[in-house]
Amino acid sequence: MNNDRNWTVLFIGGASGIGKSSIAYEIGRFYGVNVLEVDDVHLSIETVTTKESFPAIHYWNTGVNWKDIGADGNVNWLIDVSKEMIPVLKELVHRHLEDNLPIIIEGDFIYPEFTTSFNNPEVKSIFVNESDMDQILQNHLSREGGALQHYRAEISITYGKWIADTCNQNGIRLIESRPWNTVLTRAIKSLL
């Protein structure tokens, strides 16, 4: 464990299947800090709310099939859910800042510009990028097994490009997931 940490809340965002969870847990082990997966927060919100209050989070409950709306439709949904998550994630950040409880918040549903809205150097973010579809296919396969998921990888590539463009336009930290053997070092260096 390393105590030389210059943040209390660290967001790690990016598309599905690019290695951000693995990176988050590597950083968590390095600093001795817990990781909160935004997917768990998303499921909790979905369980206790309705489509009237969180329409994007409840979108798939309307009968729409994610395979019918194309990669761009799925990316728009990911962006909309990320925006709906902002007030919940904001409260989580404030709690961890007030109590000085370090946390890494990791997931697909982190809106890049939201992470810059805190006027506090104790809140930092890293977004992770992987632009090789074959790598994403292999990542999904090694994590979940089964057949190659080309459509899902296409969504990840499209969403990843939107995230990378948003980060580059707004000066938000963006690192490549590979080479994997240097990702921890590169992630920590980007936070300095």
Stockholm file with secondary structure:
# STOCKHOLM 1.0

chainA/1-192         MNNDRNWTVLFIGGASGIGKSSIAYEIGRFYGVNVLEVDDVHLSIETVTTKESFPAIHYWNTGVNWKDIGADGNVNWLIDVSKEMIPVLKELVHRHLEDNLPIIIEGDFIYPEFTTSFNNPEVKSIFVNESDMDQILQNHLSREGGALQHYRAEISITYGKWIADTCNQNGIRLIESRPWNTVLTRAIKSLL
#=GR chainA/1-192 SS CCCCCCCSEEEEECCTTSSHHHHHHHHHHHHTCEEEEHHHHHHHHHHHCCTTTCTTTTGGGGTCCGGGSHHHHHHHHHHHHHHHHHHHHHHHHHHHHHTTCCEEEEESCCCGGGGGCCCCTTEEEEEEECCCHHHHHHHHHHHHCSSCCHHHHHHHHHHHHHHHHHHHHHTCCEEESCSGGGHHHHHHHHTC
#=GC SS_cons         CCCCCCCSEEEEECCTTSSHHHHHHHHHHHHTCEEEEHHHHHHHHHHHCCTTTCTTTTGGGGTCCGGGSHHHHHHHHHHHHHHHHHHHHHHHHHHHHHTTCCEEEEESCCCGGGGGCCCCTTEEEEEEECCCHHHHHHHHHHHHCSSCCHHHHHHHHHHHHHHHHHHHHHTCCEEESCSGGGHHHHHHHHTC
//
